[in-house]
Amino acid sequence: MILNIKGSNKNNRKLVESAAYYYAEKLVGKRLLKTIKITINLKRGLLRKDDAEGTCVWDEWEDLRKTPREFTIELDSGVNIRNILINLAHEMVHMKQWVKGDMYEYSNPHMVRFMKKKYDMSDISYWDYPWEIEAFGRQLGLFIRWCETEGIADREDMLEYV
């Protein structure tokens, strides 16, 4: 995987890099991993501007017979590092959905195919989109497993506070 990370600070970029490689390998496997290029932009104000803590879009899709391989992930760097890393896991699940062909957008901006079923997004709440249910369902588990692998699961900035 070719990974380019911009923004925030050196420590955060280092954590994002480690997590991105871990998440990608878990989600798409080593073979597909070699074919992927991701740019991660850590920028403040994304939540305020776009009402989202993260986004994932495919960049280049030259051969329409294959799935996309180049992506840009934007993450709001104004949130704490724990949330940045959880949001990264969420967006990496979306990357996996594109790479593995689970998700396809039609030219009609409201139509999406997910897991071979067509959905009209104007008829469904965001919280009921099956691709979002998968991403929200996997994000915390990926993050926790990465923390355990890195030996930082007990680090104060990785813990959830109630």
C-alpha positions as CSV (number, residue, x, y, z in Angstrom):
1,M,0.0,0.0,0.0
2,I,1.2,3.5,-0.8
3,L,0.2,5.8,2.0
4,N,0.5,9.6,2.1
5,I,-0.5,11.4,5.3
6,K,-0.8,15.1,5.6
7,G,-1.7,17.5,8.4
8,S,-1.8,17.4,12.2
9,N,1.4,16.6,14.0
10,K,4.2,14.1,13.7
11,N,3.0,11.9,16.6
12,N,-0.6,11.7,15.3
13,R,0.6,11.0,11.7
14,K,2.8,8.1,13.1
15,L,-0.2,6.6,14.9
16,V,-2.5,7.1,11.8
17,E,0.1,5.4,9.6
18,S,0.4,2.4,11.9
19,A,-3.3,2.0,12.3
20,A,-4.0,2.5,8.5
21,Y,-1.6,-0.4,7.6
22,Y,-3.1,-2.6,10.3
23,Y,-6.7,-1.8,9.3
24,A,-6.0,-2.3,5.6
25,E,-4.3,-5.6,6.1
26,K,-7.2,-6.9,8.3
27,L,-9.8,-5.6,5.8
28,V,-8.4,-6.4,2.4
29,G,-5.5,-8.8,3.0
30,K,-1.9,-8.6,2.0
31,R,-2.4,-9.4,-1.7
32,L,-4.9,-6.6,-2.4
33,L,-3.0,-4.3,0.0
34,K,-0.2,-4.1,-2.6
35,T,-2.5,-2.5,-5.2
36,I,-3.9,0.3,-3.0
37,K,-2.9,4.0,-2.7
38,I,-4.4,6.1,0.0
39,T,-4.0,9.8,0.9
40,I,-5.1,10.7,4.4
41,N,-5.7,14.4,5.1
42,L,-5.9,15.3,8.8
43,K,-7.7,18.7,8.8
44,R,-9.4,20.7,11.5
45,G,-13.0,21.8,11.0
46,L,-14.3,18.9,8.9
47,L,-17.1,18.2,11.3
48,R,-18.2,21.9,11.3
49,K,-17.8,22.2,7.5
50,D,-19.1,18.9,6.2
51,D,-21.0,17.6,9.3
52,A,-18.7,14.5,9.3
53,E,-15.7,13.5,11.3
54,G,-14.4,11.6,8.3
55,T,-14.9,10.8,4.6
56,C,-13.6,8.3,2.1
57,V,-13.8,8.8,-1.7
58,W,-12.1,7.0,-4.5
59,D,-9.9,9.1,-6.7
60,E,-8.9,7.3,-9.8
61,W,-10.9,4.6,-11.4
62,E,-9.3,4.1,-14.8
63,D,-10.4,0.5,-15.5
64,L,-14.2,0.3,-14.9
65,R,-14.0,-3.5,-15.1
66,K,-12.0,-3.5,-11.9
67,T,-12.7,-1.9,-8.5
68,P,-11.1,1.4,-7.5
69,R,-7.6,1.4,-6.0
70,E,-6.8,5.0,-5.2
71,F,-8.6,6.8,-2.3
72,T,-8.6,10.0,-0.3
73,I,-9.6,9.8,3.4
74,E,-10.2,13.0,5.2
75,L,-10.4,13.0,9.0
76,D,-11.2,15.9,11.4
77,S,-8.0,16.4,13.4
78,G,-9.8,18.7,15.8
79,V,-11.1,15.6,17.8
80,N,-8.9,13.6,20.1
81,I,-6.5,11.0,18.7
82,R,-8.6,8.1,19.9
83,N,-11.6,9.4,17.8
84,I,-9.3,10.1,14.8
85,L,-8.2,6.5,14.9
86,I,-11.7,5.1,15.3
87,N,-12.9,7.3,12.5
88,L,-10.0,6.1,10.4
89,A,-11.1,2.5,11.0
90,H,-14.7,3.5,9.9
91,E,-13.4,5.1,6.6
92,M,-11.1,2.1,6.0
93,V,-14.1,-0.2,6.1
94,H,-15.6,2.0,3.3
95,M,-12.4,1.7,1.4
96,K,-12.7,-2.1,1.7
97,Q,-16.3,-2.0,0.5
98,W,-15.1,-0.3,-2.7
99,V,-11.9,-2.4,-3.3
100,K,-13.8,-5.7,-2.8
101,G,-16.7,-4.7,-5.0
102,D,-19.2,-4.8,-2.2
103,M,-20.3,-1.2,-3.1
104,Y,-21.0,0.5,-6.3
105,E,-22.5,4.0,-7.0
106,Y,-24.7,4.5,-10.0
107,S,-24.7,7.7,-12.1
108,N,-28.0,8.5,-10.4
109,P,-26.7,10.2,-7.2
110,H,-29.2,8.5,-5.0
111,M,-28.7,4.9,-6.1
112,V,-26.1,2.6,-4.6
113,R,-25.5,-1.2,-4.9
114,F,-24.3,-2.8,-1.8
115,M,-23.7,-6.6,-1.5
116,K,-25.5,-7.1,-4.8
117,K,-28.7,-5.2,-3.7
118,K,-29.8,-1.9,-5.1
119,Y,-30.7,0.9,-2.6
120,D,-32.3,4.3,-3.2
121,M,-30.6,6.5,-0.5
122,S,-33.4,9.0,-0.6
123,D,-35.7,6.3,0.8
124,I,-33.5,5.3,3.7
125,S,-32.1,7.1,6.8
126,Y,-28.3,7.4,6.9
127,W,-28.3,5.2,10.1
128,D,-30.0,2.4,8.1
129,Y,-27.6,2.4,5.2
130,P,-26.2,-1.2,5.3
131,W,-22.7,0.0,4.4
132,E,-22.8,2.4,7.3
133,I,-24.0,-0.3,9.6
134,E,-21.0,-2.4,8.6
135,A,-18.6,0.5,9.1
136,F,-20.0,1.5,12.5
137,G,-20.1,-2.2,13.5
138,R,-16.4,-2.8,12.7
139,Q,-14.7,0.5,13.7
140,L,-14.3,-0.1,17.4
141,G,-13.2,-3.7,17.1
142,L,-10.5,-2.8,14.6
143,F,-9.3,0.1,16.8
144,I,-9.1,-2.1,19.9
145,R,-7.3,-4.9,18.1
146,W,-4.8,-2.4,16.7
147,C,-4.2,-0.9,20.2
148,E,-3.6,-4.4,21.6
149,T,-1.2,-5.2,18.8
150,E,0.7,-1.9,19.4
151,G,0.7,-2.5,23.2
152,I,-1.1,0.8,23.9
153,A,-4.5,-0.4,24.9
154,D,-4.0,0.9,28.4
155,R,-2.6,4.2,27.3
156,E,-4.6,7.1,28.7
157,D,-5.3,8.8,25.4
158,M,-6.6,5.5,23.9
159,L,-9.2,4.8,26.7
160,E,-12.9,5.7,26.5
161,Y,-14.1,8.0,29.2
162,V,-17.8,8.0,30.2
